[in-house]
Amino acid sequence: MLDVARSQCPSLYVVAELFTGSEELDNIFVTRLGITSLIREAMSAGDSHEEGRLVYRYGGEPVGAFVQPSLRPLMPSIAHAMFLDVTHDNECPIQLRSALDSLPSSAIVSMACCATGSTRGYDELVPHQISVVKEERFYPKWNPSSAPTSTGEVGFQSGIIAGKLALNKLHQELAAQGFSQVYVDQVDADIVAVTRHCPSTHQSVVTVSRTAFKNPKTHQYSNNVPPMFIPGKIEEIILEARTVEREAGSYKKDEKYINGMPEYTVEIKEHVLMEESAVVKHAGVTSKGRSEFVQEIQFQKLTPGSIIAFRVSLDPKAQKLVGMLRFYLSQFSPKYRRGSVPDENPPEVLQKPLTQLMSKLTLADMNVLLFRCEAEEQEDGGGCYSIPGWEGLKYSGLQGLMSVLADIRPTNDLGHPLCANLREGDWLIDFVSNRLKHRDGPLAQVGQWLGAMFDYLRHFPRYLIPCYFDAILASTYATALDATFKLMSSFIERGSTFVRHLALGSVQMCGVGRFPALPPISTKVPDVPYCISPITGEKEQCCVSLAAGIIALCS
């Protein structure tokens, strides 16, 4: 049937709800039938922690994800999802949880970075499963000004409809403005905070939902809600809402219309200043080091069934520095143009394109910039960087880091020890630039260029350090490779990737050591390179030699 359908409409979008209970088995159906999206639902979660996990799993990239190159390797991934509150064939959420949980669970679903949906009756708080086989009553008609007790009509005062409208608008806005990254924080057993983040502007929307899986009339919820620490500057409260009881009579099943519970509605306020909020109060601002600007929020009235959404941006200093760094990175990729801001007083070394600095390097300089194993680096009194809790890098040059980042980047493995080390301090950042600054000539200028770029990076929030560190290194590495191949023959410069990789092996294996490894070349040979010995202070030959044992050392 699908084959025939695709023959008539090649761009057919196929959505399926499978009941295999296994993601591995789901993937078999997806690949064999060409299913575009699978239906996933929040109703399958047994508690708020599991509900948050579903958002993290199906709802977008992690906050601080790496910028992926235009050409990237195919990586295994889970099937694309459409995330629903509940599907038509499941039991009523009110029967399994409570009526107060409908609003916070909808808020959690709406923060996922994927298509979302629901089932008619959920927003109206229909307290029973609507049978698709036996139900013969009509759905109520839409009337925006309908009273809670109106028969055969629903409006903004019915159930959680007013709250759902605001959440749907927010969901659409976040998608349109590129808020593609997601972070889920389990504040306590019932409270889930979900962050949607824009990777180009670094603005965020943080929604805090207090679920009510158990009926508050029979379950005692704690009045002690822990405070939250939100990194950045809170611009506004987008909305705050809670489910409340009202005097409209108790639920009675209507004989003609599928009616909901009239005794519950939503109190909602939108675009609220912090001092006007009834839910939270601002407890102060803390600064952790040079880059962490954190605001403490205390909850006054986050009752079960309540939600609140904050609009957050970086603090002004960090936002300006991010824009400046993106401006310099935009010379390598147009992906960084959005949010870029020129520096009014740029460092002198950044006023020149990196390609100009790289064009002054020799192949021997490229050996130092890109490679150099532990034994080679120890000759100069250094060594390869060792990542705590993991292992040392194979090379002290850029290749040592790029080989690790090539494995981390495609999967956004932000929990890797390398990323943890970058978030914890500036040791690796300093290592990369300082080992070049101490060299002579053009290599020192490249080190100064990296140091100037890293000076912006130091003042970023720590969760952004890994992705921008990778962006700087990837740009520097690609520029270095282009400059390397330009120093070689046209056969290599215009050759295939395979040919270029083979040629790069000559740069890997050949370099100038601190101590002369070869007997002096005859003075009759022209253009022999010379340098001043750092030990004797005298002029001596500094010729490139082959490191025959480097493969064994680095394998």
Secondary structure, DSSP 8 states (H G I E B T S, - for coil): -HHHHHHH-TT---EE----S-HHHHHHHHHHHT--EEEEEGGG-SSHHHHHHHHHHHS-EETT-----SS---------EEEES--TTS--HHHHS-GGGHHHHHHHHHTSSS-EE--TTTTTT--S---TTT--SB--EE-TT--TT-SSEE-TTSTTHHHHHHHHHHHHHHHHTT--EEEEEE-SSSEEEEEEE-TTT--EEEEEEE--SS-TTTS---S----EEEESEEEEEEEEEEEEE-SS------SSB----TTEEEEEEEEE-GGG-SSEEEEEEEEETTTEEEEEEEES---TTEEEEEEEE--HHHHHHHHHHHHHHTTT-GGG-TT----SS--GGGGS-HHHHHTT--HHHHHHHH---HHHHHTTT----B-TTS-B-S-SSHHHHHHHHHHHTTTT-TTSHHHHHHHH-SHHHHHHHHHHHTSSTHHHHHHHHHHHHHHHHTTS-GGGHHHHHHHHHHHHHHHHHHHHHHTS-HHHHTS-HHHHHHHHHHHHHEE--SS--S----TTSTT--EEE-TTT-SEEE---EE-TTHHHHH-
